[in-house]
């Protein structure tokens, strides 16, 4: 679910600039837990600080703090007196901030960014506690005994983060907050939304909660929960809000019979409400439309039976008359690695291969639905599958596709 890019410092600058009001003359500091010294000036890697907290203490508002990989046993606090700090880890899961039996990071001010940090602790009230507004948590990894993120502020975002082997994932109070593109595998509860207005949860994978995937309380108003995959949770959603908007999610315990439009024939009912438009496969909303375009064609659903061999087979073919094709293949029945190829026709009989990916290596861990998008150029296209080892028997692979143009 979570793809972690290896961002350069220039790319990170661009992200931070979009999330905060532009300002010239950012001050940059460096932290190296192994080779640094808090007696240094922290302005270059060669004169890096040793601890994250010292860098925060020295920095004024509008500062970037780059942190070298390593484990930092710290309880970092960003005080209310300074804002717009960016704490940036060197690599995915490489910078471990371990608060042990206290909160690992506490944010008391506004407009800060945490990027690519591994945040862990055994503190009951949260590995990360956010009091300020407009704070951004991105590409971070959370692990620990109790709670990943406890958020009180408004207009905060948690995106592209992973919560693994942790009792609770995210507990949010505050208004206009957004959780997106996150992978949550809690041992108890995934996301809880309390005392808030207009919170959004979308494009997340929420799986393995022994109690509930998402909880919405009665004092949460207008929460918007859409385009999520709910997998193997004891109870997918519990809702007590009177005005929650919950639709187009995938639920693995639903019947998911296709109505011909990629939507299940029956709503998905949960405690306190229902999803009137559950999609029939993981990430199934991706074939309902693209980029906000109006759908002009009727979706098609079917099943391809893949033979028990290691030969490449055509699965779906499209004529040049179709445009902007969105395909979703449900490969949950596969037991062996699978090569997926895309081709475009270059003359009357010959095709040119335009992509090759291997399932599951080139797809996110746990993905059972593969989505393919063709931006048509008046050519014929096709998709093929090839098992790298025999499956032992033929395998049924449900699919659904739509087009955004003429048919």
C-alpha positions in Angstrom: 0.0 0.0 0.0 2.8 2.4 0.9 5.4 3.2 -1.7 8.4 5.0 -0.3 10.4 7.2 -2.7 14.0 8.0 -2.1 13.5 11.7 -2.2 16.4 14.1 -2.8 16.9 17.2 -0.7 15.6 19.3 -3.6 12.4 17.1 -3.9 11.9 17.4 -0.1 12.3 21.2 -0.3 9.5 21.2 -3.0 7.2 19.2 -0.7 7.8 21.4 2.3 7.3 24.5 0.2 3.9 23.3 -0.9 2.8 22.5 2.6 4.0 25.7 4.2 3.9 29.3 3.2 6.9 30.0 1.0 9.8 31.7 2.7 13.3 32.6 1.6 16.4 31.7 3.5 15.6 28.5 5.3 18.3 27.6 7.9 19.4 24.0 7.5 20.9 21.8 10.3 22.3 18.3 10.3 22.2 15.6 13.0 24.4 12.5 13.1 23.9 10.4 16.1 27.1 8.4 15.6 29.6 11.1 14.6 28.0 14.3 15.6 28.6 16.5 18.7 26.1 18.9 20.2 29.0 21.3 20.7 29.2 21.7 16.9 27.4 24.4 14.9 25.3 21.8 13.1 25.5 23.6 9.8 27.2 20.8 7.8 27.4 17.0 8.0 31.0 17.4 9.1 29.9 19.6 12.0 26.6 17.9 12.7 24.8 17.8 16.0 24.5 14.6 17.9 20.9 14.8 19.0 17.6 15.8 17.4 16.4 17.7 20.4 19.5 19.9 20.4 18.9 20.8 16.8 15.3 21.7 17.6 16.5 23.8 20.5 19.0 25.7 18.4 16.8 26.2 15.4 14.4 29.1 14.9 11.2 28.8 13.0 11.5 27.9 9.3 14.4 25.5 9.7 15.1 22.1 8.1 16.8 19.4 10.1 18.4 16.5 8.2 18.9 13.4 10.3 21.4 10.6 9.5 20.3 7.0 9.9 20.7 5.5 13.4 18.7 5.0 16.6 18.0 8.1 18.7 16.8 7.4 22.2 15.1 10.7 22.7 11.9 12.4 23.7 11.8 15.2 21.1 9.6 18.2 21.8 8.9 21.0 19.3 7.8 23.9 21.5 5.0 26.3 20.8 7.5 29.2 20.5 8.8 27.9 17.1 7.0 26.6 14.0 7.6 25.4 10.5 10.4 23.0 11.3 11.0 20.0 9.1 12.6 16.9 10.6 13.8 14.8 7.6 15.2 11.2 7.9 17.9 9.9 5.7 16.1 6.8 4.6 12.9 4.8 5.0 12.9 3.2 8.5 16.6 4.3 8.9 16.1 7.0 11.5 14.6 5.4 14.6 13.3 7.8 17.2 12.7 5.6 20.3 11.0 7.3 23.2 11.1 4.1 25.2 8.5 4.6 28.0 7.7 8.2 27.1 6.4 9.9 24.0 9.0 9.8 21.2 8.0 13.1 19.5 5.6 15.8 20.8 4.6 18.7 18.6 3.2 21.8 20.3 3.4 24.3 17.5 2.0 24.7 13.9 3.1 23.9 10.4 5.8 21.4 11.0 6.7 18.4 8.8 8.0 15.0 9.9 9.4 13.1 6.9 10.7 9.5 6.7 11.1 8.8 10.5 10.6 5.5 12.3 8.8 6.6 15.5 8.4 4.1 18.3 7.8 4.0 22.1 5.9 2.2 24.8 4.1 5.3 25.9 0.4 4.6 26.4 -0.7 8.1 25.0 1.2 7.8 21.7 4.5 7.5 19.9 3.7 10.9 18.4 1.5 13.5 20.0 0.4 16.4 17.9 -1.2 19.5 19.6 -0.5 22.1 16.9 -2.3 22.9 13.7 -1.4 22.3 10.0 1.3 19.7 10.9 2.2 17.1 8.2 3.3 13.5 8.9 4.5 11.7 5.8 6.4 8.6 4.9 6.8 7.7 8.6 6.8 4.2 10.2 5.2 3.5 13.6 5.7 0.5 15.8 5.2 0.0 19.5 3.0 -1.2 22.4 0.2 1.3 22.4 -0.8 4.2 20.0 0.9 5.5 16.9 -0.4 9.1 16.4 -2.5 11.0 18.9 -3.7 14.2 17.2 -5.5 17.2 18.8 -4.8 19.9 16.2 -6.7 21.1 13.1 -5.8 20.7 9.4 -3.2 18.1 10.0 -2.3 15.3 7.5 -1.0 11.8 7.9 -0.1 10.4 4.5 1.9 7.5 3.1 2.7 6.2 6.6 2.8 2.6 7.9 1.6 1.4 11.3 2.7 -2.1 12.0 2.4 -4.4 15.1 0.9 -1.6 17.2 -2.3 -1.7 19.3 -3.9 1.5 18.0 -2.9 3.2 14.8 -4.3 6.8 14.8 -6.5 8.6 17.3 -7.7 12.0 15.9 -9.5 14.9 17.5 -9.6 18.3 15.8 -11.1 19.5 12.5 -10.3 19.2 8.8 -7.7 16.5 9.4 -6.8 14.0 6.6 -5.4 10.5 6.6 -4.5 9.1 3.2 -2.5 6.4 1.5 -1.6 4.7 4.8 -1.2 1.1 5.7 -2.5 0.1 9.1 -2.0 -3.4 10.6 -3.1 -2.8 14.2 -3.5 -5.5 16.8 -6.5 -3.8 18.3 -7.9 -0.7 16.5 -7.0 1.1 13.3 -8.3 4.6 13.2 -10.5 6.5 15.8 -12.2 9.8 14.9 -13.5 11.9 17.8 -14.7 15.4 18.5 -14.2 16.7 15.0 -15.5 18.3 11.8 -14.8 17.2 8.2 -12.1 14.6 8.8 -11.2 12.6 5.7 -9.9 9.0 5.6 -9.1 7.6 2.1 -6.9 5.3 0.0 -5.8 3.4 3.1 -5.3 -0.4 3.8 -6.7 -1.2 7.2 -6.2 -4.9 8.1 -6.0 -7.3 11.0 -7.7 -5.3 13.8 -8.8 -7.7 16.5 -11.6 -5.2 17.5 -12.4 -2.5 14.9 -10.8 -1.1 11.7 -12.4 2.4 12.0 -14.3 3.9 14.9 -16.3 7.1 14.5 -17.9 8.6 17.6 -21.1 10.6 18.0 -19.2 13.9 18.4 -17.5 13.5 15.0 -19.4 15.6 12.3 -19.3 15.0 8.6 -16.4 12.5 8.5 -15.7 11.3 5.0 -14.4 7.7 4.7 -14.0 6.5 1.2 -11.8 4.4 -1.1 -10.2 2.3 1.6 -9.5 -1.5 1.7 -10.9 -3.2 4.9 -9.3 -6.6 5.2 -9.6 -9.2 8.0 -10.8 -6.9 10.7 -13.0 -8.4 13.4 -15.4 -5.5 12.8 -14.7 -3.3 9.8 -16.4 0.0 10.9 -18.3 1.2 14.0 -20.1 4.5 13.4 -22.0 6.6 15.9 -22.0 9.9 13.9 -25.3 11.0 12.4 -23.9 12.6 9.4 -20.9 10.4 8.3 -20.3 9.9 4.6 -18.9 6.4 4.0 -18.8 4.9 0.5 -16.9 3.1 -2.2 -14.7 1.1 0.2 -13.8 -2.5 -0.3 -14.8 -5.0 2.5 -13.4 -8.5 2.3 -16.3 -10.0 4.2 -19.0 -8.7 1.9 -20.6 -10.8 -0.8 -19.3 -8.4 -3.5 -21.6 -9.5 -6.3 -21.0 -7.1 -9.2 -24.0 -5.0 -10.4 -22.2 -4.5 -13.7 -20.7 -1.2 -12.7 -18.0 -2.3 -10.4 -20.3 -1.8 -7.3 -21.7 -4.6 -5.2 -25.4 -5.3 -5.7 -26.0 -4.9 -1.9 -24.8 -2.2 0.5 -22.3 -3.1 3.1 -23.9 -2.8 6.6 -21.9 -2.1 9.7 -22.7 -1.0 13.2 -24.3 2.5 12.9 -24.8 2.7 9.2 -23.9 1.3 5.8 -21.8 1.9 2.7 -24.3 2.2 -0.2 -21.6 1.7 -2.9 -19.0 -0.9 -1.8 -16.6 -1.8 -4.6 -16.3 -5.4 -5.6 -12.5 -5.8 -5.4 -9.5 -4.2 -3.7 -8.8 -0.7 -5.1 -12.0 -1.2 -7.2 -12.7 2.6 -7.1 -9.9 3.0 -9.6 -12.0 1.6 -12.4 -15.0 3.8 -11.6 -13.3 6.8 -13.1 -10.0 8.7 -13.6 -9.0 12.2 -12.7 -12.6 13.3 -12.1 -13.6 12.6 -15.7 -17.2 11.7 -16.5 -17.6 8.1 -17.3 -19.2 7.6 -20.7 -19.0 3.9 -21.2 -20.6 0.9 -19.4 -18.1 -1.1 -17.3 -17.5 -4.7 -18.1 -16.8 -7.4 -15.5 -15.9 -11.1 -16.1 -13.5 -13.9 -15.1 -10.4 -15.1 -17.0 -9.4 -18.7 -16.4 -5.7 -18.9 -16.4 -4.4 -22.4 -17.5 -2.2 -24.6 -15.4 1.0 -24.0 -17.4 3.9 -21.5 -17.8 2.9 -20.2 -21.3 2.1 -16.6 -21.9 -1.7 -16.1 -22.5 -3.7 -13.1 -23.7 -6.1 -12.0 -21.0 -7.8 -8.8 -22.3 -7.6 -7.1 -25.7 -8.9 -3.7 -26.7 -9.5 -2.1 -30.1 -8.2 1.3 -31.2 -11.8 2.6 -30.8 -11.6 2.5 -27.0 -9.9 5.2 -25.0 -8.4 5.6 -21.5 -8.9 2.1 -20.2 -8.9 1.3 -16.5 -8.4 -2.4 -15.7 -8.4 -4.2 -12.3 -7.4 -7.8 -12.1 -8.1 -9.7 -8.8 -5.2 -12.1 -8.5 -5.9 -13.3 -5.0 -6.3 -16.9 -6.2 -2.7 -17.1 -7.5 -0.2 -19.2 -5.7 2.9 -18.6 -7.9 4.6 -15.5 -9.2 3.0 -14.1 -12.3 4.4 -11.9 -15.1 2.1 -9.2 -16.3 2.8 -7.7 -19.7 1.2 -4.8 -21.6 1.4 -4.5 -25.4 0.4 -2.0 -28.1 -0.1 -3.0 -31.7 2.3 -1.4 -34.1 0.9 -2.8 -37.4 -1.7 -5.2 -38.6 -0.2 -8.3 -36.8 2.7 -7.3 -34.5 2.6 -6.0 -31.0 5.3 -4.1 -29.1 5.7 -4.8 -25.3 5.4 -1.6 -23.3 5.7 -2.9 -19.8 6.6 -6.0 -17.7 5.9 -6.4 -14.0 6.0 -9.5 -11.8 3.4 -10.2 -9.2 4.0 -9.9 -6.3 7.5 -8.4 -6.5 6.6 -5.2 -8.4 3.4 -4.6 -6.3 2.8 -3.6 -2.7 2.9 -6.3 -0.1 -0.5 -7.8 0.4 -1.9 -6.5 -2.9 -4.5 -8.8 -4.4 -5.8 -6.4 -7.1 -3.6 -5.2 -9.9 -4.7 -1.9 -11.6 -3.6 -1.1 -15.1 -4.3 2.2 -17.0 -3.9 2.7 -20.7 -3.9 6.2 -22.1 -5.1 5.4 -25.6 -3.4 6.7 -28.7 -5.6 5.1 -31.3 -3.8 1.8 -31.1 -4.9 -1.7 -30.1 -3.7 -2.9 -26.7 -3.6 -6.1 -24.8 -2.7 -7.5 -21.4 -1.1 -11.0 -20.9 -0.3 -13.2 -18.0 2.4 -15.9 -17.6 3.0 -18.0 -14.5 6.6 -18.4 -13.6 5.7 -21.8 -12.2 2.7 -24.1 -12.8 -0.2 -23.3 -10.4 -1.2 -26.9 -9.9 -4.6 -26.2 -11.5 -6.3 -23.5 -13.5 -7.0 -20.3 -11.7 -10.0 -18.0 -12.0 -9.0 -14.3 -12.1 -12.0 -11.9 -11.9 -11.5 -8.6 -13.7 -13.4 -5.4 -14.2 -12.7 -2.6 -16.7 -14.1 0.7 -17.8 -13.2 3.3 -20.5 -13.5 7.0 -20.2 -14.0 7.6 -23.9 -15.8 6.3 -26.9 -16.7 2.6 -27.3 
